[in-house]
Amino acid sequence: MTYSIILHISGEASVAGELAELPKPTDNFIVVMNPRQKDGKDLHYIESNVVKVIWPINKINFIEILENAEEEKIIGFVRE
């Protein structure tokens, strides 16, 4: 299962991407697939054909985990 995320890096703009698995407390780095700006544009400091980037955990402020499309289809409350 992949997780759609927004990565908040110290001193940089937020980065959207996907994670194969959530980082563990013992991890020293994080591997982000398909890194891009939140609006879908390429990051100016990464080549356009890059598909994975490794960031050190100590450069990351926090990670937002977004809902998957499958989770959005679940109906939580139905009113008749």
Secondary structure, DSSP 8 states (H G I E B T S, - for coil): --EEEEEEETTS--EEEEESS---TT-SEEEEEEEE-TTS---TTS-TT--EEEEEGGGEEEEEE---HHHHTS------
